[in-house]
Amino acid sequence: MLDSIAPSLEPSLSAPPGSDVWTVEQAIAKLSHKDTGLRYYAAWWLGKVLGTAGTDAEHHAAAVDALMLALQDEADRTELGGYPLRRNAARALGKLADRRAVPSLMVCLDCDDFYVREAAAQALGSLGDRTCIPALIRLLDGGVAAAQLVPGRPHLTQPYEAVIEALGALAAIETTDLIRPFVEHPVARVQYAATRAMYQLTQNPAYGERLVHALQGSDIQLRRTALSDLGAIGYAPAAEAIASSAAENSFKLFALKGLLEHQLRLETTEALDERSLQIMTLMDSLL
């Protein structure tokens, strides 16, 4: 069943001994270690640490260079031919905000590994460089008809969810007609991604309301996805529905935070408007 497709999640990682005191130089060195598990963790570490904490430009650039090189790795392979290190390197590059990585990530969109393509699409959406739009569009060739489950695998032929979300984030208005049919795709997560992107591209509140309606679904994972999507698009009219939805407070707070950040960017004075105050009140009620 297409509806049973599980979301692609970054696997949980066990921290190797001593990693809590790694320096950036040590983590970069670990990317070429003979232990593939250590290399995989080092890529995650660089994205996590450098993506959330300040570092000097030289170390940041060196990390980006090392991660771009890791996108070409051939040593770390799964039994099914996947490239775990490439996946984590792409995820990390999406967090480091260096557009020098865009050409290398675009090459990854042609990788045989579905999860490398997915991670690359997510990273490209985060980096905000519109030069990658044509490459992302190519992954939607064939439209909804081609977006079928791969026999024997838990995913579709392409990472449609990640690609569509990236195009929405990149404000690729030229893809509106291409994305619209995916709103009716049989996989709910693809539907939500398309709905999210269509709101970003058209600002039509009907798409925001579709995501609000999704909060009433019976599947907790899909409710969490809808919360994330509403936060990502900053659909402020969803605030009360988010706060009262049947999901964990942490997910609701994260979504409301997205709404508030979007609302604050729209305000033209230092004084908070009524909607921002409402969102803050709802957030306080969930703490």
Buried (B, 14 or more C-beta within 10 A) or exposed (E): EEEEBEEBEEEEBEEBEEBEEBEBEEBBEBBEBEEBBBBBBBBBBBBBBBBEEEBEEEBBBBBBBBBBBBBEBEEBBEEEEBBBBBBBBBBBBBBBBBBBBBEBBBBBBEBEBBBBBBBBBBBBBBBBBEEBBEBBBEBBEEEBEEBBBEEEEEBBBBBBBBBBBBBBBBBBEEBBEBBBBBBEBBBBBBBBBBBBBBBBBBEEEEBBBBBBEBBEBEEEEBBBBBBBBBBBBBBBEBBEBBBEBEBBEEBBBBBBEBBBEBBEEEEEEEEBEEBBEBBBEBBEEEE
